[in-house]
């Protein structure tokens, strides 16, 4: 099964809140939404508990995105501790939402040991609170920062309770346009499956990049080519959730859905 959704509140329900956003997405034929805590965790677990039944009723898969400022490889202990706190707060809300994953920009600098130790501590803290929601490390769009598929899967191997969020636009940027065939996308999916992961949580959009570094997200009609990913997902009969991060949100998410429908036998 391939679910398609968006990052944030759909444009058709702006200003009306999360519950209205969920209902609107479903009315449009979409079935996933990432609740974004870009600058702060604005939702409480108590509020999340009232949102969860709406998502369940509408059959919309929820995920959350932790604040963008997380950096577990920071040179300052204060930043690392604040990052852990943001992840813990996001996970508490994610658990109350029955979210499928908490998406995290784990680190900036390449320091695998710090990232692994940070996540081990976070997972232990969540266990003490009896919270079990997957922590998904997102692949990142800058060759100079932590966040390659190899980086993330190394954490996944060493820290139970963590997983990977495959951002194909970011991979395209950090490889300087390296996803150009169905086989290129399939290779990434196979690598993730080889780590024992049986559900793909995916971010996708067009992207502008320069010198193996992302510049900005773009609408779907650019590069990388979503139809190549769609073919790869159908080829491997994937169970996947694809979150559209295009500036056009639900408009491009619906294009994704149409592309997949046009390729299905």
Secondary structure, 3 states (H helix, E strand, C coil): CEEEEEECCCHHHCCCCHHHHHHHHHHCCCCEEEEECCCCCCCCHHHHHHHHHHHHHHCCEEEEECCCCCCCCCCCHHHHHHHHHHHHHHHHHHHHCCCCCEEECCCCCCCHHHHHHHHHHHHHHHHHCCCCCCEEEECCCECCCCCCHHHHHHHHHHCCCEEEEEEHHHHHHHCCCCCCCHHHHHHHHHHHHHCCCCCEEEEECEEEECCCEEEEEECCCCCCCHHHHHHHHHHCCCCEEEEECCCCCHHHHHHHHHHHHHHCC
